[in-house]
Amino acid sequence: MNESRKILLLGVDGLIPELVERFCAEGVLPNIQRLRDEGGSTRLLPYISTWGDTNFVTLLTGQAPGTSWVGQRHPPHGTRHLLELMRDAGKRAALVHFPESLTPADERDLCLAPFWSDKGPAPMELAPACLHTTRLDSWQVEEPDEALGWPPTGTLAHHQKHNRYAIERAGESFVAHIPAHRVAPVTVILHPEGERLRVEVAGTEMRLGVGEWSEWLALEDDHALEGKPAAVRFKLLAFDPATGDIDLLQSQVTAPAGGSGRPGLTRRLIARHGSFVSKWAVSADPSSRYFETSFEEGRYQLEWLVDSALTLLNDEGFSLFATVFRLNDETHHTSLAQCDPESRFYDCEHHERYLDVIRRSYRLLDEAVGRALAGCDDDTTFVLASDHGDVPNSHLCDIHRRLAEFNLCILDDAGRPDPGRSPAFLKDERGGLEIFVNRNLVPEREIEAVKTRILKALTTWYVDTAGGERNVVALAVKRDDAAPLGYWGEAMGDVLFAYAQGFVWGSNVRGDTVAPVTSPGANHGPQVPTARTAFASNQGIAFFHGAGVRHGDRLGMDALPRMDSVGATFARLLRLPMDSLDGQVLEGFVDE
């Protein structure tokens, strides 16, 4: 076996196997088709809960949630997972734009721009991506009357952005302000010059016509945000010289080097490949004005990730690069419900419009796959993998109100849970499908009885629908019975459950315990991993190609491998010990 073996993992948030197959059949994904023809491919069964943190952690550690899943923003340590095995073998790993629930194991590794799921902006973000406009009143975002996601007060499922800022007239010119998080805003002056605008910021200037992007403009010296070297770029979306109406997109401004653990290396990547952005300004939602810019910024981010991967693997001595790209999942959340005939929001007239938004994100991904394959050397195994798919929403479920109906949860006047006074509670960081008995409140002798009451609340939860009565919860087990689902250990809850297909965490202004959703959307996290329609499913997918991989093997769909099988296969390819890993090697793929 080659001791110089390297792995490039291009993780994709929410790639749907059925849509990969559909678009391959259309002939619009030639590079992914090449992966199918020349390498190994399989669908993957996610773990509960079916979201990125749980499943990308298990995928890359090679261990089940019971071993390696501590919680969001709580990386595992000392479990002898894949990254720790790499450290012991003197191999370096780079996690770039990867969930912060897993971090590298060695100071020589690289952890760059991890996802940020805590409150407030990420430490590396100096200013958010946003839109500046002279017509702020026309940009009002309609607030939904329901919140979907976990925690159930969140609006992640809607992918709305509240990032519009006013451009003000100043004589013959206009003024905008880059909204820095922790220091004074940076002034941007806009001078009309015929059909174009001259843009001045931080001592530099450039001219833009409608539809044009600027180069990256340095924000340095006395204009540096927080004293950190940074850069910004703009796109002129609209400009009417007669009326003075302007719409201007401003990129996210970041300074990721200081938090990467390898600031010198990070600065070299930025010098070579440009500034890094983790977020785009406009949602990939066809009902949003200028939504096409999400694909432009998404393309920039994805090319940056691929090019940086090749630099780290080919030139910097790393053995593993892992990242996660999120645009595909966003297009599912905004467009899948209007495409899937089993959705109550299916729109026959506009079906193709919404499907093309999703297709566009897959084609963008396919181009990046081709870019990666062209840059991989003969020692590199390229892996494209997703953590889950998506299926359309049908009902929101307020788990706290359901527990309150069984005297298991105390709610305040606003309907929010009070964990300190409740016999049972859920933890935000554990993904919303584990219920804990409050041992500060419940006597030891009553704990088992409370677990049973929790199971009763879940397993007797039904709702009447147009198609008849439906169970809200697909499965529920006590902690002692959860091992077959990959759960055990001190971190897990006393009861593990998953909602039935179409049901999603949420709350609404009426205070319903369960109710039909009022706006189209798709979800994955709360639903049973086997949820599927004829159009889409919650399953993940993985492709292996290149060094050490057999040609043309595809695993069947009857007994899907779990996420941790990918990490175990990485260990085999890197010639690492596997006795501490829970996943089973995908033997059909490994050519050694």
FILOLO-134501 format. One record per atom (N, C-alpha, C): residue in one letter; y, z, x. Coordinates in steps of 0.02 Angstrom, whole numbers, plus 50000, padded with zeros to 5 digits. Layout:
BEGIN
AYZX
...
END
This chain:
BEGIN
M499405000050042
M500005000050000
M500625000050043
N501144996550021
N501764995850059
N502165002350057
E502305005250116
E502675011550120
E503415010550105
S503655004350106
S504365003050093
S504485001150021
R504005002649977
R504075000949906
R504695004049875
K505045000249833
K505645002449798
K505585000749724
I505935004549683
I505915003549610
I506635003249584
L506774998049545
L507414997449510
L507264998249436
L507475003849406
L507375005049335
L508035003549299
L508034998249260
L508594996749215
L508404999549147
G508625005649133
G508485008649068
G508985006149017
V508745005348956
V509165002848902
V509105007648843
D509665010148821
D509685014548764
D509535010448701
G508945011548671
G508805008748606
G508605001448603
L508224998848650
L507974992048646
L507394991848596
I507424987448547
I506924987248493
I506404981948508
P505754983748512
P505244978848529
P505224972848483
E505294973948417
E505264968448369
E505824963348381
L506404965848401
L506964961248413
L506894957648480
V506604961048530
V506444957648593
V505984951748578
E505474952948538
E504994947648522
E505334942048482
R505754943948434
R506114938948394
R506554934448438
F506944937648481
F507414933848522
F507064929948577
C506504932548602
C506104928548649
C505834922248616
A505604923048554
A505344917348517
A505894912148504
E506514914448498
E507074909848489
E507254906248554
G507004908748610
G507144905648674
G507804907748705
V508104913248681
V508764915248706
V508724920848758
L508104923048775
L508024928248826
L507554925648881
P507764920648919
P507304917648968
P507084922449023
N507514926949043
N507334931449098
N506864937049075
I506974939549015
I506504944448987
I505834941048972
Q505854934748950
Q505234931048940
Q504854930349007
R505234929549060
R504914929249126
R504574935849142
L504884941349125
L504554947849136
L503904948149097
R503914945749036
R503304945748994
R502754941349024
D502964935549050
D502464930749074
D502184932649143
E502594935449186
E502404936549255
E502214943749271
G502374948449227
G502244955449242
G501854958949187
G501924965449185
G501584969349134
G502084971849082
S501894972149019
S502334974448966
S501944978548916
T502284983348886
T501974987648836
T502504990748792
R502334992148731
R502744996548690
R502615003748713
L503095008148699
L503035015148717
L503155019448655
L502785024948650
L502885029648595
L503345035248619
P503935035948589
P504385041248611
P504125048148591
Y504405053148622
Y504285060048602
Y504805062148550
I504645067348513
I505135070748470
I505595074848516
S506245074748505
S506595070448460
S506715063648493
T506745058648450
T506755051748475
T507465049848495
W507715052948548
W508365051148574
W508335050848650
G508895048748681
G508885047048751
G508745052748798
D509065058648786
D508975063948834
D508245066048840
T507915067248784
T507215069248787
T506785063948820
N506875057748800
N506405052648821
N506555049548889
F507185048948909
F507305046648977
F507125051949028
V507195058349010
V506975063649055
V506215063349064
T505835062749010
T505115062449016
T504895056049051
L505245050449036
L505075044049067
L505135044449143
L505685047449167
L505795047349239
L505465053149276
T505345058649242
T504985064149276
T504235062949278
G503965059049230
G503245058349224
G502925064449191
Q503335068549157
Q503085074649127
Q503285075049053
A502865078149014
A502995078948943
A503565083848931
P503855083948871
P504405088648857
P504225095948871
G503595097848858
G503405104748871
G503475106748943
T503445101948988
T503505103349060
T504215102449085
S504545097049064
S505175095149097
S505785095149052
W505705095848986
W506285095448942
W506555102448929
V507105104148963
V507415110648955
V507945110448901
G508305104948898
G508835104148848
G509385099848876
Q509805097448831
Q510355093248851
Q510815097048900
R510945093748957
R511365096649010
R511005102349047
H510345102949039
H509965108149073
H509375104949110
P509485102349171
P508955098749207
P508375103349226
P507765100649229
P507195104549251
P507195105549327
H506945111149349
H506885112549421
H506215115949434
G505885114149489
G505275117449509
G504655115549470
T504675109949434
T504085107849396
T503665102649435
R503895100949495
R503575095649535
R503565089049497
H504145087549468
H504205081049433
H504315075549484
L504375069449461
L504395063549505
L504935064149558
L505535066049540
L506085066349589
L505955071749641
E505645077249622
E505475082449671
E504915080049717
L504455076249691
L503925073349733
L504225068349782
M504715064549760
M505045059949805
M505405063649861
R505755069049844
R506095073149894
R505605075549947
D505035078149924
D504545080849971
D504255075450017
A504265069249992
A503995063650032
A504545060250073
G505165062850070
G505705059950108
G505985053550080
K505885052550014
K506135046549981
K506755048349940
R507255044049940
R507885045549906
R507935041949839
A508255045449791
A508345042849724
A509085042549706
A509285037449670
A509965036749645
A509945036549569
L510265041349537
L510345041449464
L511075039749450
V511195034049421
V511875031649409
V511955030149334
H512425033549304
H512535033049232
H511875034449194
F511595040249210
F510965042549182
F511105049049145
P510715050849094
P510835057249059
P510865063149107
E511345067649096
E511435073349141
E510895078549132
S510415077349087
S509855081949078
S509325081149132
L509455076649180
L509035076049239
L509485074549298
T509405078249352
T509805077149412
T509345076149472
P509595072849524
P509185071849584
P508975078449615
A508455078249656
A508155084349683
A508385085949753
D508755081449786
D508925082449856
D509655080649868
E509975083949915
E510675082649929
E510795075749957
R510265072549983
R510335065650007
R510295060549951
D510105062849891
D510075058449833
D510785057149808
L510835052849758
L511485051249729
L511455052449654
C511935056249628
C512015057149556
C512725054949539
L512795048949513
L513455045949502
L513585044649428
A514145047149403
A514385045849335
A513855047249282
P513565053249282
P513075054849228
P513405054849160
F512995053849108
F513255054249040
F513605060949030
W514075061048986
W514425067348972
W514355068748897
S513995073948878
S513875075548808
S514205082048787
D514555085348834
D514885091548818
D515565090048785
K515905095348763
K516555094448731
K517075092248782
G517555088248759
G518085085948802
G517865080148846
P518345077548885
P518185071748927
P517755073648986
A517385068849011
A516995069849072
A517455071449130
P517245075649177
P517675077249234
P517905071149273
M517485065949275
M517675059949314
M518175055649277
E518265056649211
E518725052449172
E519435055049178
L519875051049206
L520565053049213
L520975051049151
A520785045449120
A521115043149059
A520605039049019
P520615039448953
P520125035848913
P520285028548906
A519785024548892
A519905017648871
A520255017748804
C520775013548796
C521145013948733
C521495007348718
L521805007148659
L522195001448636
L522905003648625
H523384999948653
H524095001248643
H524364995848596
T524764997748548
T524994992948498
T525684994748472
T526064989548455
T526704990648421
T526604991448346
R525984990548323
R525824990948251
R525324996548237
L525505002548258
L525025008048254
L524805009348182
D525245008348133
D525065009748064
D524495005348040
S524414999448071
S523884994848048
S523214996548079
W523195001648122
W522585003448157
W522265009848131
Q522475012048073
Q522195018348047
Q521445017548034
V521065022448058
V520335022448050
V520155026547990
E519775023647945
E519565027147884
E519025032247903
E519165038447887
E518685043747902
E518115043747851
P517485043947874
P516925044147827
P516885050947792
D516595050947734
D516525057247697
D515865060747714
E515545058347767
E514935061547790
E514915061247866
A514585066047895
A514485066247968
A513735065547981
L513565061048027
L512865059748043
L512755060748117
G512205063748135
G512045064848205
G511885072148218
W511795073648281
W511665080648300
W512135082548356
P512485088248349
P512515092748291
P512745089048228
P512565091548169
P512675087748108
P513405087048087
T513865089648125
T514575088548112
T514835082448151
G514395079448192
G514605073948234
G514645067348196
T514965062448228
T515035055848198
T514775050348244
L514325052148289
L514075047248337
L513775041148304
A513435042148247
A513095036548215
A513595031248192
H514225033148180
H514715028248158
H515045024648216
H515005027448277
H515305024548336
H516045022848326
Q516395027148292
Q517115026248283
Q517485028648346
K518045025548359
K518455027448415
K519165029148391
H519415034648414
H520085036848396
H520525036448458
N520675030348478
N520995029248543
N521565024148538
R521955024448484
R522525019948476
R523165023548494
Y523605020248532
Y524235023248553
Y524805018248542
A525395021048529
A525975016948511
A526295013848573
I526525007548566
I526975004348613
I527675004748583
E528145007048621
E528825008048597
E529305002948628
R529795000848588
R530294996248614
R530805000048656
A531014997148713
A531515000048756
A531984994448778
G532484992948736
G532934987448749
G532584980848741
E532594976848794
E532264970348793
E531524970848813
S531324976848833
S530634977948856
S530274982648810
F529644984248828
F529224988848789
F528904993748838
V528734999648812
V528445004848853
V527805007448821
A527275007848861
A526645011048841
A526505016648891
H526045021048874
H525875026648918
H525125027248922
I524855027148984
I524145028548994
I524045036048983
P523635037948933
P523585044948913
P523125049048958
A523395051049016
A522995055049062
A522785061649030
H522195064049048
H521925070149016
H522265076449041
R522385076849106
R522575083249135
R523245083249171
V523565077449173
V524225077049204
V524675072849158
A525295071649179
A525765067949138
A525525060649129
P525685057649072
P525495050649061
P525805046149113
V525475040449126
V525725035449172
V526075030049132
T526695028649150
T527105023849112
T526915016649129
V526875012549078
V526755005349085
V527335001749051
I527684997449087
I528254993849060
I528044986549049
L528204983948990
L528014977248970
L528644973048960
H528724967648999
H529304963348995
H529094956548967
P529344954648908
P529194947848882
P529494942548926
E529104937448943
E529334931748981
E529034925548949
G529384923048897
G529124917448859
G528504919448821
E527954915848832
E527324917248798
E526904922548834
R527164925048890
R526784929748930
R527144936448935
L526774941448959
L527054948048972
L526994949549047
R527534952249075
R527504954949143
R527384962449136
V526834964749165
V526614971649157
V526744975349223
E527124980849219
E527264984949278
E526934991749270
V526564993949321
V526265000549320
V526155002949392
A526355009049405
A526235012249469
A526445008049529
G527035004749522
G527305001049578
G527014994149587
T526574991849544
T526294985149548
T526444981549482
E526394974949484
E526504971149423
E526074964849423
M525974962149363
M525624955849355
M525834952849288
R525674946549277
R525854943149216
R525224941349177
L525254942349112
L524674941149070
L524854936749011
G524404932048995
G524434928348934
G523914931048885
V523974929348822
V523514931748771
V522794929748790
G522334934548788
G521634933348804
G521464934248877
E521954935848920
E521834936548991
E521744943849012
W521284944949059
W521194951349091
W521594951549156
S521874957249172
S522184958249237
S521654959849289
E521844959649352
E521434962449405
E521474970049400
W521064973549440
W521114980849443
W521744982649482
L522154986849452
L522794988849481
L522744996049505
A522894997049569
A522815003749599
A523345008449571
L523125014649557
L523575020149538
L523555025049597
E523975023749647
E523925027449709
E524565031149726
D524545034649782
D525115038349809
D525395043149758
D526065042949746
D526355047849700
D526175046249628
H525875040349616
H525675038549548
H524935040249535
A524585042849585
A523875044249577
A523765049649524
L523275048649483
L523105053549431
L522725059349463
E522985065349457
E522675071349484
E522575070849560
G522965066649592
G522895065849664
G522265062049685
K521945058649638
K521325055049652
K521445047549650
P521235043849700
P521295036549698
P520935033749637
A521275029449601
A520985026649540
A521305019949527
A521045016249478
A521315009749461
A521235008549386
V521625003849361
V521615002249289
V521674994749282
R521434992049228
R521544985049212
R521704984349138
F522004978649120
F522234977549052
F521984970749027
K521944970148960
K521864963648929
K522394963048874
L522774957548876
L523264956348824
L522904953248764
L522854957148711
L522474954948652
L522904950748605
A523544952548598
A523984948848553
A524704949748576
F525104944448569
F525824944948585
F526184939448546
D526664941548505
D527084937048467
D527794937648493
P528034932848532
P528714933348560
P529254933848506
A529114930948448
A529624930948395
A529714937848364
T529174941348354
T529204947848321
T529154953648369
G528914952348429
G528804957748477
G528174961648466
D527734959248422
D527104962748410
D526634961848470
I526354967548493
I525924967548552
I525304971848539
D524734969348558
D524114973348562
D523854972748634
L523774978448668
L523584978448738
L522994983148748
L522444980648777
L521864984848792
L521944987548863
Q521814994048870
Q521824997248935
Q521135000048950
S520884998749010
S520215001149028
S520205008649037
Q519615011449037
Q519515018349058
Q519705019049131
V519995024749148
V520175026149218
V519735031849242
T519365030649296
T518885035549320
T518965036949394
A518725042649415
A518685044449486
A518025048049497
P517465044249501
P516805047349503
P516585050049570
A516945048549624
A516695050149691
A516615057649701
G517115061649680
G517095068749694
G516515072449665
G516265070249607
G515705073649575
G515035070649589
S514995065849635
S514365062249645
S513895065649694
G514155070349734
G513755073349787
G513745069049850
R513905062749843
R513935058049900
R514595054149895
P515175057449905
P515815054049894
P515925048049939
G515715048450001
G515805042750046
G515425036650022
L514795037650002
L514385032149976
L514685029449912
T514915033849868
T515215031549806
T515835027349818
R516245029449865
R516845025449880
R516655018649908
R516115018349946
R515895011749972
R515675007249914
L515325010049865
L515115006049807
L515725003449769
I516225007749760
I516825005649723
I517215000349762
A517255001249828
A517604996249869
A517254989549866
R516594989749860
R516204983449860
R516164980149792
H516094984449739
H515954981649672
H516504982949621
G517024986549639
G517564987849592
G517504994649559
S518004996449520
S518005002849485
S517445003049434
F517195009149422
F516655009949373
F516945012449307
V516695009649251
V516875012049184
V516235014049148
S516255019749115
S515675021949076
S515755020349002
K516365018848980
K516495017748908
K516955011748900
W516895008448842
W517335002848826
W517805005048770
A518335001048760
A518875003048716
A518735002048642
V518334996948625
V518224995148555
V517474995348541
S517284997848483
S516584998048464
S516304991048454
A515664990348468
A515324983948457
A515134983248384
D515634982948343
D515574982948270
D515954976948243
P515624972148211
P515984966148189
P516544967348139
S516564973348110
S517124974948065
S517724977748103
S517654978748169
S518204981348210
S518604975648241
R519254976148239
R519684971248270
R519564971148346
Y519494965148373
Y519384964148445
Y518714966948468
F518214967148424
F517564970048444
F517244966148500
E517434959748508
E517134955748561
E517284958548631
T517814962548636
T517974965448702
T517444970548724
S517074973348677
S516544977948698
S516024974348739
F515904967948724
F515414964148763
F515704962348831
E516354961148835
E516664959648899
E516654965748945
E516834971548918
E516814977548959
E516094979748973
G515654978648923
G514954980248934
G514644975948988
R514834969548989
R514584965049042
R514824967349110
Y515454969249115
Y515714971749179
Y515324977849202
Q515214982549156
Q514844988649175
Q514144986949198
L513804982649161
L513104981149176
L513044977449242
E513494972849256
E513474969349320
E513614974249377
W514074978949365
W514214984049416
W513584988149430
L513224990149378
L512624994149387
L512084990249425
V511984983949407
V511464979949440
V511654978749513
D512274976949525
D512484975549594
D512454981849637
S512634987549608
S512594993849646
S511874995749659
A511434994349611
A510724995649621
A510464991749681
L510644985449684
L510404981249739
L510694983549806
T511314985649806
T511614988349867
T511244994549891
L511114999149845
L510785005449864
L510065004349886
L509714999849853
L509014998749871
L508934994349933
N509354989249938
N509274984449993
N509634986450057
D510194990150050
D510614991450108
D510694998750126
E510545003350080
E510695010450091
E510075014850095
G509475011950094
G508875015750107
G508605019750048
F508815018349987
F508545021949929
F507895018849906
S507455023049879
S506805020749855
S506785019949779
L507255023049744
L507255022749671
L507975022449648
F508125017849603
F508765017649567
F508615017849493
A508955022249456
A508845022749384
A509515023149349
T509595019249296
T510205019449257
T510025018349183
V510525019249140
V510445017949068
V511055014249043
F510935008649010
F511465004448980
F511445005548904
R512035006548873
R512045008948804
R512295004048752
L512504998148771
L512804993648722
L512304991448669
N511684990248687
N511194987948638
N511104993048582
D511064999348600
D510995004548549
D511605004648503
E512195003648531
E512795003648490
E512784998048438
T512544992148457
T512504986648409
T511984988148354
H511464991948371
H510994993948319
H511324998548268
H511695003548294
H512025008248250
H512525004848204
T512864999648229
T513394996548189
T513154990648147
S512574987748163
S512394981448131
S511684981048104
L511224985448125
L510524984648105
L510414985448030
A510774990047999
A510664991247928
A510834985147885
Q511304981047909
Q511484975047871
Q511014969247884
C510564970047935
C510094964747953
C509394965847926
D509194972147920
D508504973847902
D508414973347826
P507984968947801
P507894968147728
P507674974547693
E507394979347730
E507184985647698
E507744990747693
S508324989147718
S508894993547713
S509254992647647
R509504998147619
R509884997547556
R510564994247568
F510754993447631
F511384990147647
F511284982947672
Y510674980347664
Y510534973547685
Y510994968747649
D511294964247688
D511784959547662
D511534952547676
C511244949347626
C510944942747636
C511474937647658
E512064938047628
E512584933147642
E512834933847714
H512884940147739
H513154941247806
H512624943447856
H511994942747838
H511444944747881
H511514941747951
E511624935247955
E511644931948020
E512234934248062
R512794935848030
R513374938248067
R513214944648104
Y512884949348069
Y512714955748101
Y512144954948151
L511664950748135
L511114949648182
L511364946448247
D511874942148241
D512124938948301
D512484943948347
V512774949248319
V513074954448360
V512524957748402
I511964959348371
I511404962348408
I511134957348459
R511034951248436
R510764946048481
R511214945248543
R511854945648532
R512324944748587
R512234950248641
S512094956348618
S511994961748667
S511334960748705
Y510834957948672
Y510194956548706
Y510274950848756
R510674945848739
R510784940248785
R511164942648847
L511644947048836
L512014949948892
L511534953748938
L511084957648908
L510584961248947
L510144956348985
D509944951048952
D509494946148984
D509824943149046
E510464941649042
E510814938949100
E510804943949158
A510874950449142
A510854955549194
A510154956049224
V509634955149184
V508954955149210
V508874949549261
G509134943649245
G509104938049292
G509484939549356
R510054942949350
R510454944849408
R510064949649452
A509714954449420
A509314959249458
A508724955949492
L508374951649456
L507784948349485
L507984944049545
A508564940849540
A508784936649595
A508944940649658
G509124947049649
G509314951149706
G508764955749732
C508214956349696
C507664960749718
C507274957449775
D507124961349826
D506714958549880
D505974959349864
D505544957349910
D504824957249897
D504524964149893
D504884969349914
D504624976149912
D504834979949848
T505194976549803
T505484980049745
T505104978649682
T504954983949645
T504694983449577
T505274984149529
F505374979149487
F505904979449437
F505604981649370
V505924986549338
V505684989249274
V506254989249224
L506134986249167
L506594986449110
L506264990749057
A506594996149035
A506265000648988
A506775003648940
S506565004848879
S506995008248830
S506675014748809
D507085019448787
D506865026048767
D506645026448695
H506855021848655
H506705021848583
H506965015348553
G506835014348488
G507145009048451
G507605011948398
D507645008748341
D508065011148286
D507775008548220
V507895012248167
V507765009948099
V508345012048055
P508465008547999
P509055010047958
P509025017047926
N509615019947916
N509665026247880
N509605025247805
S509335030247771
S509335030247698
S509635036647670
H509485042447701
H509715048847675
H509955053347732
L510465057347717
L510655062547764
L510345069147742
C510205073447791
C509865079747777
C510245085447812
D510435090447774
D510775096247802
D510265101747811
I509985102247872
I509445106947885
I509675114147874
H510305115647889
H510545122547881
H510565124547808
R510775119947764
R510775121447693
R510055122247667
R509595118247693
R508895118947671
R508625125847692
L508765127947753
L508525134547774
L508875140047734
A509495139047715
A509845144047675
A509525144947607
E509245139647579
E508915140147514
E508295144647517
F508045145847578
F507465150147588
F507675156647623
N508315158147620
N508595164347650
N508435164847724
L508435159047756
L508295158847828
L508925157447869
C509465155547837
C510095153847871
C510685156447830
I511165159547864
I511775161847831
I512335156847846
L512665154447793
L513205149647799
L513875152947786
D514395150647821
D515065153147807
D515365149247749
D515995150547733
D516305147347675
D516365139847683
A516365137447745
A516415130247757
A515735126947761
G515205130847750
G514535128047754
G514245127647823
R514575130747872
R514325130747941
R513845136747951
P513325135747992
P512845141148003
P513135146648047
D512915152748035
D513085158448077
D512435160648111
P512295158148172
P511645159648204
P511525167048215
G512055170848229
G511965177948243
G511725181948183
R511855179548123
R511665183048062
R511075179948026
S510815174548055
S510275170748022
S509595172348051
P509085173148009
P508405174148034
P508125168348074
A508395162248061
A508175156348096
A508775152048114
F508735148548170
F509305144448193
F509055138648236
L509495133748247
L509345128148290
L509835128148348
K509625125448406
K510055125048464
K510315117948473
D510965117348483
D511255110748491
D510925106848548
E510785110248604
E510545106748663
E509805104748659
R509445107148607
R508735105548604
R508595099548558
G509115096548529
G508995090248494
G508905090648420
G508965096448389
G508995096948317
G508335096448279
L507765096848313
L507115096548279
L506675102448298
E506985107648324
E506625113848340
E506995119648307
I506625123848274
I506915129548239
I506665135848273
F507125140348289
F506985146448325
F507045152448279
V506585157148285
V506635163448250
V507115168048289
N507575171048254
N508065175548286
N507745182248300
R507515183048361
R507175189248379
R507645195248387
N508285193948387
N508765199548386
N508835202448316
L508585198748268
L508675200848198
L508005202148163
V507505198348182
V506855198648148
V506385203248187
P506115208448156
P505635212848190
P505015208948212
E504705211248266
E504125207848293
E503575206748241
R503475211748199
R502935211348149
R503065206048095
E503695203748089
E503865198948037
E503965191848063
I503895190948129
I504035184348158
I503565179048130
E502935180448126
E502455175448100
E502605173648028
A502815178547988
A502985177247919
A503605172647914
V504085173647958
V504675169447958
V504485162247977
K504055161448027
K503815154748045
K503505151247984
T503105154947947
T502775152047888
T503295150047835
R503815154147826
R504345152347779
R504715146047802
I504805145347867
I505125139347893
I504695133247877
L504045133747889
L503595128247873
L503615126547799
K503645131647758
K503665130447686
K504305126747667
A504875128747697
A505505125347682
A505475117947701
L505135116447756
L505105109547780
L504605105347742
T504015108147730
T503475104147701
T503525103347626
T503965107147594
T504065106547521
T504725103047505
W505025099947554
W505675096747546
W505565089547523
Y505745088147461
Y505655081447433
Y506305079247401
V506365072647390
V506955069847358
V506735064047314
D507055063447256
D506915057847211
D507305051747233
T506975046047239
T507305039847258
T507125034547207
A507435028647214
A507285023147168
A506555021047172
G506255022147229
G505555020347238
G505075026047223
G505325031647197
G504915037347181
G505065043247227
E504685048547220
E504795054547259
E504595053447332
R505005055847378
R504865055147449
R504905061847484
N504475062847534
N504525068847575
N505065067747627
V505475072747638
V506025072347686
V505775073147757
V505285077547767
V505015079047833
V504325075947840
A504225072147895
A503595068747905
A503065073247935
L503265077947979
L502785082548009
L503155088848030
A502785094348030
A503055100848051
A502475105148075
V502545108148134
V502025112348161
V502335118448194
K501955123848195
K502165129748232
K502075128448307
R502425132348345
R502425131748418
R501715131548447
D501275135848422
D500595136148450
D500195129848438
D500415125748390
D500055119648372
D500395113348398
A500905114148439
A501325108348458
A501095104848522
A500595107448557
A500375104448620
A500165097048612
P499815095148558
P499635088048552
P500245083448547
L500825086348529
L501445082448526
L501835082648591
G501555085948642
G501875086348707
G502355092148716
Y502315097148672
Y502775102848674
Y502405109348688
W502695113148734
W502445119848750
W502985123148793
G502855129148815
G503315132448862
G503835136748830
E504205140448871
E504685145348848
E505295142248815
A505465136048833
A506085133148808
A506025130748736
M505425129348712
M505355126148646
M505445131048589
G505575128348530
G505685132448470
G505045134948441
D505115138948389
D504535141848356
D504215136948307
V504605132048283
V504345126848239
V504645120248262
L504215115248268
L504425108448286
L504315103948226
F504805099648211
F504715095148154
F505055088448168
A504935083648124
A505275077148127
A505365074648056
Y505935071448044
Y506075068847977
Y505665062447964
A505585060847901
A505255054647882
A505725048747896
Q505445042847894
Q505825036747909
Q506435036247863
G507005034847894
G507625033947856
G508045040147847
F507775045947862
F508145052247853
F508475054247919
V509075056747914
V509485058047974
V509855064647966
W509965068148023
W510375074148021
W511055072447991
G511345077247955
G512025075847931
G512275081047883
S512895080047862
S513215084147810
S513735079847777
N513935081847716
N514455078047682
N514945082847648
V515475079947622
V516015084147594
V515795087647530
R515285085047496
R515035088347435
R514595094347450
G514345094747511
G513905100247528
G513195099247503
D512955092947502
D512275091547480
D511765093847533
T511185095847510
T510645097347556
T510305090947580
V510225086247535
V509975079547551
V510305074747503
A510505068947529
A510865064047487
A510825057147519
P510845051847479
P510875045147508
P511505044447552
V511435041047609
V512015039647650
V512465034747613
T513105035247625
T513595031047590
T513855025247631
S513665024947694
S513895019447737
S513305017047778
P513305010547795
P512735007747832
P512695010647903
G512095011347927
G511985013747995
G511245014148010
A511095015348074
A510395016048095
A510345022048141
N509765025148142
N509665030948184
N508955030848212
H508835035548257
H508195036048290
H508005043248303
G508455047248331
G508305053948354
G507925058448306
P508145059048243
P507825063948198
P507175061448167
Q507055055048170
Q506505052248132
Q505855052248173
V505305052448137
V504655052448170
V504605046448216
P504325047348277
P504315041748325
P503955035448300
T503515036148252
T503145030348226
T503515026748170
A504135028748154
A504505025448100
A504585018048116
R504475013848065
R504545006648076
R504605002948010
T504934997248012
T504954992547958
T504644986047984
A504644980947943
A504404974447966
A504884971348016
F505504973848017
F506034970948058
F506154974648123
A506064981348122
A506234985448180
A505794991648181
S505844995548236
S505455001648241
S505795006448288
N505545012648289
N505775017848335
N505435017448403
Q504975012948413
Q504605012548475
Q505045010148532
G504875012448593
G505195009848652
G504795004048680
I505005001548738
I504664995948769
I504774996248844
A504304993648882
A504374993548955
A504084987148983
F504414984349034
F504194978549071
F504174980349145
F503624978649178
F503554979549250
F503494972649283
H503844971649338
H503844965049371
H503954965949445
G503604961949484
G503744961849556
G503214965349597
A503424968849649
A502964971749698
A502474976549665
G501824975449679
G501304979949655
G501104979149583
V501354973949549
V501234973149476
V500804966949465
R500294967749423
R499874962149404
R500264957349359
H500044951149357
H500394946049318
H500114945649247
G500574945549199
G500404943549132
G500004948449090
D499994954749106
D499624959649067
D500064962749013
R499794963248952
R500134966648898
R499654971548866
L499894977548856
L499474982548823
L499514981748748
G498974983348714
G498954982748641
G499384988048607
M499404987648540
M499834992048501
M499454997648467
D498794998048474
D498415002948437
D498505009948464
A498505010748529
A498585017348560
A499145016748612
L499765017848590
L500335016748634
L500385022148687
P500535020348749
P500655025448800
P501305029148785
R501345035348809
R501945039348799
R502445037948855
M503055040448845
M503595039248892
M503425041448963
D503075047048970
D502945049649037
D502445045449076
S502135040549044
S501695035949080
S502085031649129
V502715030249113
V503125026249158
V503235029949224
G503435036349219
G503535040349280
G502905041149321
A502335041949287
A501705042449323
A501545035949360
T501705030349329
T501595023949362
T502055023049421
F502665025549415
F503125025449472
F502825029349531
A502535035149516
A502235039149569
A501675035349604
R501265031749565
R500735027749595
R501025022349641
L501545018949616
L501845013549655
L502165016149719
L502445022249716
L502775025149774
L502285029249818
R501665029349798
R501125032749835
R501265040249841
L501415043249784
L501555050449781
L500975054049747
P500875060449760
P500365064249724
P500525064649650
M500025065049608
M500145064849536
M499845070749498
D499585075749532
D499245081149498
D499725085349455
S500375085149469
S500855089049430
S501155085149372
L500965078849365
L501255074649313
L500805074549252
D501125074049193
D500745073849130
D500575066849109
G500985061949129
G500885055049108
G500265051849139
Q500005046949104
Q499435043149128
Q499675036549157
V499435034849216
V499635028549249
V499445022649205
L499905017749201
L499765011549165
L499335007249210
E498695008749212
E498235005849260
E498214998249255
G498304995649194
G498274988349186
G498834984649221
F499354988249240
F499924984949272
F499904985149348
V499574990149376
V499614991449447
V499114987149484
D499354983249531
D498924978449567
D498694981249634
E498594987949637
E498374990949700
E497914996749686
END
